Amino acid sequence: MIYRALTILAVCLSVLSCSTGDNSEPPAPLTEIEQPLPLKVHWTTNTGAGIDTASYTMRPLLVQNQFFSVDTEGLIKSIGAEKGKVKWKFETGLSAITGLAGNSEVLVASSRNGDLNAYDLLDQELELRWSIRLKGEIRATPVVDDQQVFVRTSDGRLAAISLLDGTVQWTVSRRVPALSLTGNSAPLVRGDLVYSGFDDGKIAAFNRVNGSTVWEVTVSNPSGRTEIERMVDLDGQFILRDGVIYISSYQGRLVAIQALDGNVLWSRKFSSFQSIVADDEALYLSSDNSHLWSIDRRTGSAFWMQDILHARKITAPVLVDNRLVVADLEGYVHWFNKADGALTGRVRPTDTRHLAQPQIWQEKVVVIDSDGYLSSISLK
């Protein structure tokens, strides 16, 4: 019963955002935009991949010119990126709480029960290659790299699995705090190393062949008197650019770490559970109070901060040319200049909250709301 209560509270924190602090405030009203960008919604399609109280994000997998979605009952749909038409469907029977992984040859689906299925991607259907069950919930999208699948589970484990036959090659585990946000960041694979963030505020690099620890760094130390105050989850998707890992924690810090040896280059106080994006000069990320930031990659100092969407529960941003795009709790999708953070455009494809980071297909922005409606947007 205790574990169930903590899980429900964690779901409340991340999915419904009933946490303490700025997110409990009323969302900022929308402001008028002078000479807004001419934006067009090309299509909207119901994938069925809505968010329920147990799921984290059902962001579709983009492979070439197709989106592959999965709903909480395990129904996979193939959706054409150009017109948003459903091409085919496939029943897996899995209770999915996160999106699919894979490539043009194989799709990997997971479930809240720890099920992991690999399917060969044929012309208009899927064929089961193998199926295994892990011990914990799979809250982060698995990562397919070469002939391995890397999976984070809610019990603090990271597993490497053979893509060929489903054999578990190695497993490592880390302590799970009494209370944490729903969801986990997906592992990141580069060369011979696999990087993974954990709920205790630490990130570690592992040898992809045998799972041995190469280095481990504490991004944020828990502080405060209550379990909620001591949460320092590394749930936002971290990135690796030019040999440096950039990672943020909830109620903690934003840190730049040398990917090879774990040496910390800089850190600053920051709180976010969203994914990070970057260009040659800056990091762009949404803080937990829905402020949009541009951070100098070299020093960690801020280029600018935009608070016009305060408490609107915005998604992680995505880069489109010289602009940043986020979506919010009322279904609006917002465009900003990346140079100065000025709000330049807004469109509302649906009226339901967005949780997943937008995606890019051929200069179009594709967003999915919490009811599972997928929309394609671009400049006219």
N, C-alpha and C positions, 0 to 999 in steps of 0.2 A: 504493500500500500504506500509506503514511503517513496519508493522508486517511482510509482505511478503518479503520485502527487507532484514530485519534482519534475517529471516529464511534462505533465500538463502545464505547470508553471513555465517551464522552458519554452513550450510551444506558444504560450501566451505572450512571452517576451519577444520572440522573433517573428512570429507569423501575424499576431494581432497587434503587436507593439503596444501592449498595455504596461510598459515598463515605467520606472520612475524617471524624473528628469524632464528634458525638453520635449520628448516624444509624448508626454502627457498633456502638453499645451495644445490649444486649438491650432490647426494648420494656418499658416499665413494666407491671407486672401490673395487672389491672383491680381497682378497689376497689369495695366494697359501697356501694350508694346507699340512704340512708334515705328511705323514702317516695318511691320513684321514680315518675316520670310514667307513667300508663297509656298505652302506645304500641301501635299496631296496624299490622301489615303487611297492606295491602289486597290487593295482588297482586304477583307476580314473573313477569317475562316474559323469555325468552331472545331478545335482539335479534340475537345473532351478532356484535355489534360488540366483540369482545374485543380486548385489547391484545397485540400481538406485540412482538418486540425492535426493530422499526423504527418503531412507532407511538407517538404522544405521548398524545393523549386523543381518545376517540371519543364525547364527550359528545353526546347527541341534541339536535336542534333542536326546541324547543317552539314551535308555532304554534297559537294558540287552544286547541283541545282535542285536539291531536294531537302526538305525538312522531315525528320523522323520524330514524331511525338509519341508519348506513351501516357495513358491515363492511370488513375489509381486502381483500376481493375485490370491493368495489364494489356489494354488494347493499343497496339501500335498502328499508327497511320503514316503513310507516305504522302507528303503534300508538296506539290510543285511550287518552287519558289517564285516563278514568274507570274502565275495567275492565282495561286492559292487553292488549287483544286486537289481534292483527295484522289490519289491514284489507286491505292489499295490499302487493305486493313489486315491485321494479323492478331489473333488472340494468344497471349502468353499465359494468362491465368495468374500472373504475379501481382501482388499488392504493391505496386511501385510508389515510392515517395520521392524519387528523383529522376532526372532525365536519362536518356540513353547515351552510351558511349559507342565508339566504333569508327569505321571508315567505309570505303566503297566496297569492301569485301565481307565485312563481318559487323554485326550489331551485338552489343552486350547490354542486357537488361538486368535490373536488380529489384529487390523487394525489401519491405520493412522487416521481413522475417529472416533476412540474411541470404535469400536465394540469389544466385548469380547464374544467368543463362547466356550462352553464346550461340548466335544464329548466323549461319551462312546467308549472305544477302544475294538472292537469286534475282531473276528478271522482275517478277511481279509477286514474289513471296519470300518467306523465310523458311529455313530448314534448321532444326535444332542440331547444334554441334556437340554441346555438352551442357550439363547442369550440375551445380554443386550448391551446398548450403554452408554459409559461414555462421559464426556464433552471434554476432550483433546485428542491429539494424544497419542498413546501408543508407546513410543520409547524404553522402557526397557522390556525385557522378563518378563512376569508375574511370580510370585512364587507360586507354589502349596505346601501347608503344611497342613497335616491332612485334615480337612474338610473346609479349607479356601483358597481363592486365594487373593494374595496381588498384587496391580497394581499401578505403578507410571505413571502419565500422564504428558504431557509437560506443563500443566498449573500450575504445582507445587503441585498437589494433590497426596495423597496416599490413596487408598481405600482398605477396607477389604470386601470381597464378599464371600457369602456362596457357597461352591463347590456343594452343594446338589441341590439348586434351583436358584442360581444367584442373590439372595437378597443382596443388598448393606447394610452391617452391620454398617459401619461407614466410614467417610471421613475426612481427615485433609488436610490443605493446607498451603503452605508457599509462600512468595513473589518470583516472577520470575524476574530476572534482565532484562533490556532492550535488552541485547545481551547475548547469551549463546551458547555453543557448541551444535551441534545436538546430541541427545541421552541423556539417563539418566542411572544412576546405578540402578540395580535391588535392591529391598528391601532384607533384610536378616532376617530370622526368627530363633530364638532360645528360646525354652521354652515358657514363657509367654510374651516375648518381641518381637517387630518388629523394626528393625533399618532401617533408610532410610537417604540417602544423598540428598542434595538439591543444586540448582544452585547458591544460594547465599553463598556457602562455609560452610554451617552448616550441621551437622548430628544430628539426634534426635532418641530417643528410645520411643516407644509407647506401651501401653498396648494392647495386641492383642484382648482382649475381647471387649473393649469399645473405643479404640483409644486415651485415655488420654495420655498426654505427661509425661513421667517419667523423662527424662532429655534431654537437648539440649546443644551442644558444637559447638563453632565456630572453624572450622579447619583452615580456611584462611579468612582474611579480604581483601576486594577489595582495591587496591591501583593503582595509576596512573591517568593520566589526560583524557585518552580516554576510551570508553566503552570496546574496545578490551583489553587494558591493565588492566582493572578492572575485567576481567573474572576470576572466581575462582571455576568453576564447579567441583562438585564431581561426575564425570562421570565414573571413573574407578571402577571396582567392588571391594569393600572392603571385608575384610575377618575377621573372628573371630577365634582365636586360644587360648586355655587355658585361657578363660575369658577375653581376650584382643582383641579389635577391632583395626585393622591397616587400615588406610585410607589415600589416597593421593588426592591432588587437582591440577587442572591445574593452573599454574603460582602461586603456593602457597606453601603448606607444606605437609610433610608426618608425620602422628601423630599416637601415640599409646594411646588408650583410654580404661579405665576400662569399660567393658560392663555392669556391674551391676549399677554403679552410675555416669558414665560419667567423672570420674576423669582422667585428662591428665597425662600420665606417662612420655612421652617425645615427642618432636617434632623437626623437622629439615626442612630447606628450601629444597623444591623439587617441580618439576613440572611434572605431569603425568596425562593422561586421560585413562590409561590402567589398567587392572585388576592386582591384587597382588596375588602371590603364596608364600607359606612358607613351611619350614620344622621345625624341632625342634630348630634349631639354628638361621636361617636367613629368611629374606624376600627377594624375588626376583621380580624385576619389571623393566619395560622399561620406561625411561624418555621421555619427548616429543621431544628430539633431537636424539632419537634412541640409547641412551647409555643403556647398560644392567648393573644393579646394584645388589649387594648382601649387605644387610643391617642387622646389628646385631639387633635381636628382642628385646634384653634386654635394649640396650642403644640408638639405632638409629645411631650409627656410622657405617661407611662403611667398610666392609671386602675387597671388591674390586669393581672396575668399569671398564667395557670393552667398548671402544668406536670404535671398529673396524668396526661397522656397522653404523657409524655416518650418520644421515640424510637419512637412507634407509627406514624410516617409518615402523619400525618393530612392530610386534604384541606384545601382552603380552606374557610372557614365560609360558611354562608348564614344570613340573618336570617329568622326566623319569629316575627312579633309581637315579644315581649320576650325571645326566646330565640335562641341560636346553635346551629347544628347542623353537626357535622363527621363524617366517616367515617374508618375506619382500615385498617391492613394486614391485619386478621383478619376484616373484614366487618362489624364493629360500627359502629353509627351512634349518636353521643352528643349529648345535649341539654345546654346550659348556660344559666344565667341571664346575660343580657347586662349586668345591672347590676353584678354582683360576680364573675362567672366560676364560680359554683358549679355542679358537675355535678349534674344533676337527673334524667336519664333515659338509658336505653340499650336498644337493640334490635339483633338480628342477623338481617337478612333473608337473607344468604348468608354463607359462610365464606371468601370470597375478597377480596383487597385492593381497596380503592377508590382511584382516582387522580383522578377528575374531581370538581369542586365540585358539591355537591348542587344541585337545582333546586326551585322552588316551583310547584305548580299547585293553585289553590283551597285554600290553607292546608295542603296535603299536601306532604311532602318526598319528592322522587323522586331516587333514587341509582342509579348504574350501577357494577358492579364490573368488574374487569379481565378477567373471562370474558364480559362483555357482558350480564349479567343485570340488568335494570331493575326496580326495586322502588318501590312507593308506600307511604308510611308517614304516619300521623297520630296525634294524640291520640285515644283512644277517646271 
